[in-house]
Amino acid sequence: MREFLRNKRKKVKEENKIREFLRNKRKKEKEINKMLQGIRAKKILSESCGNSPFDSKRIRENCNLFFN
């Protein structure tokens, strides 16, 4: 009986380690995705922040705020 309980606890510990590993992996993936979204947003902004006469005043103001 003791051995059964010991094995059960060992199995639960291993399962918890796996769950924690997967949780940390998902957390890191979320952080990476947020960083990538920020990089994409900067790229889109920088591409749309040309000195085109067709840019609206608001877009130019946002570009100036973002890049200065």
Stockholm file with secondary structure:
# STOCKHOLM 1.0

chainA/1-68         MREFLRNKRKKVKEENKIREFLRNKRKKEKEINKMLQGIRAKKILSESCGNSPFDSKRIRENCNLFFN
#=GR chainA/1-68 SS CHHHHHHHHHHHHHHHHHHHHHHHHHHHHHHHHHHHHHHHHHHHHHHHCSCCTTSCHHHHHHHHHHHC
#=GC SS_cons        CHHHHHHHHHHHHHHHHHHHHHHHHHHHHHHHHHHHHHHHHHHHHHHHCSCCTTSCHHHHHHHHHHHC
//
